[in-house]
Amino acid sequence: MRKFSGFLKGVNLGGWISQFAKYDEKHFESFITEDDIRYISELGFDHVRVPVDYNVLEDEEGNIKENGFGYLQNCLDWCKKYSLNMLIDLHECYGYSFDPLKKGMDRKKFFYDDELQTRFLNLWKEIAKRFGNESDRVAFEPLNEVVLETVSDAWNELLKKYIKTIREISADTWIVAGGVCYNSVLSVPLLDIPKDDKLVYNFHCYEPFPFTHQGAYWVENMPSDFRIDYPADLDTYKERSKVIDPDLGGAIYKVKVDSLGPDFFEVIFKPALEKAEKDNIPLYCGEYGAIDLADNRSKLRWLKDIHTAFDNHGIGHALWNYKEKDFGLVDDSFAEIKEDFIKMIKEG
């Protein structure tokens, strides 16, 4: 299978210019700095995925914010200095958010609203005009985590418009397109978009979900004291997970698997791998990780198992997350296993 060269082992900069507590320029200027990018390079990563929300780049009327684009430009300049590549991910656009904490959001309207889509494409035109000439270092991800499976066909149609829009400005920029159901790996086969040499199929993997999101405050019906080790037998996972909405239980309910471990990831990745192989398109996991509440030794076993599957198939990947957001690589909660994980990155 083709590889997403230059984007094989990365880390997310979530919480910087996306999913921030409040719009605060002091935060944007201090949360991620040149020292962070230098350190990420020293750790052995080859790229950063940079989530950015629309309201950093434009105001509510759609006018461009130069200072917002300045944060992306600074990051690119630092990446060039320290030999890293950069994936720009529009994490939230005007009229759409994946964020489960935004309870009143209509997560369907955007995919059928011409006016909202025109604004989305216009913002991407601006991004492409500024960064499309950096195709040897910068890749584009249209939109983070489409939630509803029912909009799959509409999402494919919008992706076709997006690809056409970007290609009119930049013929060579990598476009990293994910599916529905929060960008589930199981949704990759639902992608039906024009193929070209610079297209990547993207997915996120937080499977098994009851482990990676144990005790997560933003997950509906998740008890704050819910804890589970990895690996454990599937019957235990299914029984313990009855307190969570089955739709959030993930692949343990949707795919026939016999046990947790490296083979579990082989099974759930298989449909996506077959789709990527058939279409001759690289496969990339833009987010994966386990919450800081998880037992660290269990977390390390999980990381080793998912990395085994990544390495077996040449799947590029970006850890969620570099700093904070309940998953931070540099946070105290990760310190116990950080050296073992970085060794895994460097050897991968």
N, C-alpha and C positions, 0 to 999 in steps of 0.2 A: 504494500500500500504506500502511496505517496506520503511524504512527511511535510509538515508545515515548518519548513526550515527557518531557523532563527527564532522560533516560538515554541521550543520543545520543553523548556522548564522555566516557568515564570511565577510571579506572585502578584496579587491584586493590591492596588492602592485604595481600597474601599475606605469610606469615611473621610476622605480628603475633600474632593470637590463633588462628592455624591454622598447621600445618606448622612449628611452632617446634622448636628443637633439644631443649628440655626444658621442662617446666612450671616457669615461673619468673616470679613476680609482678613482680620488678624489670624483667624483659624486657617484660612486658605494659604496664607503666607508662611505659616509656621509648622503645620501638621506634617507636611512632606517638604523636605529641603534637599539641596544638593548632597548633603551628607548621607541622607537616606538612600539616594540613588547610587552613590558610591559604594555604600555598604551592601546593598542588594547585589551589585556586580561582584564584590569581593566574596560573597557567599556562594557564588557559582551559578546564579540564575542568568538566563540569556535575554529575558524580556520582562516588562511590567505591563499588566493590564490596568488601564486607567479609566475607571468608571467616572462619568461626569453627568450631572443633571442639567437639563435644559436651562434652568433659571440661573445657572452660572454663566452661560453663554449668551442668553438673550433675556430681555425683560418680558413682562406679561403681554406686552403689545407686539412682541416679536422683534424688537430693535436689538441690534448686536451690542454686546458688552465687551469692549476691547480688553478690559482687565481680566475677564473670564478666559478669553482666548490666550491671554498672556500666561496664565498658569499652565496651560497645555504646551505653549511654546517653551516656557522655562523647562518643563519636564523633558521635552524633546532635546533641548540643548544639553541638559545633564546626561540624558541617555547617550547622546553622541559622544560626549566626553568620556563616558565610562563603558562604551561598547555594548550598550543594551538596545534592544528593539522595544517598540511601544505599540500597544493595541489601544485605540481610542474606542471606548464602549459608551454609547449613549444610554445611560442607566435609567433615565426617566425623561420622557418628552412631554410637551404641552398636550394635555388631554389623556395621558396614559401613565400609569405606574403599576408595577408589580407588587409594591409594598403592601403586605398584609395588614400593616398598622393603619393604612389609609382606608378605613372601613367604608366610607361613602363613595369610593371610586367606582365608576361604571367601567369595567374592564373589557367591555364589548364594543362600546360606541366608536372608539378610535379606529377600529378596523373596518368600519363602514361609513366613515365621515370624510368626505372629500376635502372639506376645509381644514380639518385637523391634519390630514395626510399631506396636504400641500404645504402646510407650515412645517411639518416634520421634514419633508424633502428639501424645503428651502434652507432649513438649518444645516442639513447635511451638505447642501451645495456650498455653503460658507465654509464648513469644515474641510470639504474636499479642495476648495480653492486655496486654502491656506496650507494644507498638509498633503495634498495629492501628489505633489512633486517630490515627496519623501518616501516613495513606494519601496525603496530598498530597506527602510527602517520602520515605517509606520503602517499599521493595518487598521481597518475600520470594522466595527461591529455595530450593525444598524440599531438594535434595541435589545435591552436586557429582559429576558424571561417573560415571554408571552404566556399568560396564565391559563387561559381557557382553551380547551381542546376544540370547542365548537367553532372557533375562529380560524382553524387551520387553513382552510381554503382561502379565506380573505387575507390571511397573513402571507400566503404564497403569492397572491396577486400584488400585494404591497411590496414584497421583496423583489418581484420582477421590475416594478417601477423604480425601486431604490437602486437596483443594479444598473438599470439603464441610465439613471441620473448620475451615478458615480462614474460610469464608464464614459460618459460624455465629457467628463472633466479629467479623469485619470484612468488610463487603460490598464495600468499595471499594479494598482494598489490591491493588496489582499482584502477580500471581503469575507467576513467571518459570520456566517448565518446559522442561527439556531432555530429550534422547533418550538412547540407549544408545551403545555403542562409544566410551566416553570423551566422550560428548556431541558426537559427530561431526555435522557439518553434513549428512552423507548420511543420518543417522538421523532427522532432523526429520519426514519423511513417515510414520514409524512411530508418531508420537504420535497417540493416539486418546482424547481426554479432553473433558469438557464445555466448551463455549465460553462465555465471557462477555466483557463489555466491558473487563475488567481482567486479561486473560490475555495472556502473551507467550510466543512460542516462542524457546527459547534454544539456542545452539550454541557450541562452541569451535572455533577454527581455528588450527592449527599446521601448515598445509599450505604447501608440500611438507615433510613431516615430516623427511626427511633433512637439509634445510637448517635448519629451526628448532631441531632437537634434535641437531645435529652434535656429537659428542664427549660427549654427556650421560652422566654416570656411572650414572644410574638406568635407562637404557634397555638392556634385555637385548641382548647381542651387539653393542652399539655400541662400536667401537674408540675409545679415548680420543683418538687422533690423527686421527679421521675429520674431514675438512674438505671443504666444497663451496661454490662461489659461487652467487649468484643474480643474474640468471637463468642457466641453462645449458640445453642441449637435453635433452629428456626421455630420449633414449637414454642420455645420460651419467648422468643421475640413476638410471635403472633399473639400469644396469650397476654403478655405484659402490655402489648400495644393496643389492646382493646379500649383503653381509656382515651385513645387518640382517634380522631376521625379516620376511618379506613382509607378515604381518598388521600390522606396525608401520610399513610403508612408506607407508601412507596412500593418498590419492586418486590418486596417479600410477599405481597398479596397479588401481584400482577404477572409474575413470571414463575414458572416451575423451576425451583432450585432445591437442591438436596441439603446444602450446608453453606455456612458462611466461610469465607476464605478467598484465596485467589480465584478458585473456580466460580464463585458467586459473581465476580466481576466479569469473568469470561462469558458467562451466560447472559448477563444483562447488557453487555456491550455487543454481543453477537449481531443483532439486527442492524445496529448502526455501522458496524464494521462491514457487513455484507453490502449495505447501501453505499458506503464510501468506496469499497472495492469495485462495485459494479459501475459507479459513476466516475471512477478514477479521481476522487476528490480527497484531500487530506482530512483527517479527523482531529478535533481539538476539544479538550475539556477546559472551558474557561473559568470554572469554579469547582473546587472540591475542598473539603476540610471538615473538621470535627470541632464542636463547640468546646469552649474552655472548661465547661463543667464536667466533661468526660474524663474518666480516669486516664492519666497520661500513658501508662503502659498499654492500655487498650487502644488508645489513640495511635501509638506508634505501630502496633500490630496492624491496625486498619490502614495506616499510611503505607506500610510495607506491602500489604496485599493489593491495594489499588495501584501502587507504583509498579508492581510486578505486571499487572495487566497493561498499564501504559507502555512499559518498556517492551513487552512482548510484541506489541503492535505498532510501535513508533508513534503513539498518540501524544501530541503536545499538550501541555497542561499548565494552569496557573493556580497556585494555592490561594484559597481565601482564608486568611487575609494577612497582609504584612503587619498591620498595627491596629489594635483595638477591634471594635465591632464584634466582640465576643469570640473571636477566632484568632487573635493576633500572634504571629510568629515571634515577634520581639517582646511580647508581654511576659510578665513573671509566670503566668500559668503554664507557659510552654517551655520554660527554661530547663526543666528536668530532662526533656527529650530533644532539645533543640540541636545539640551536637550530633546525635544519631540521625536526625532528619536531614541536616545539612550534608552529612556524609552520604546519605541516600541520594540527594540531589546531585552531588558532585560525581558520584559513581554511575548515575543514570544516563 
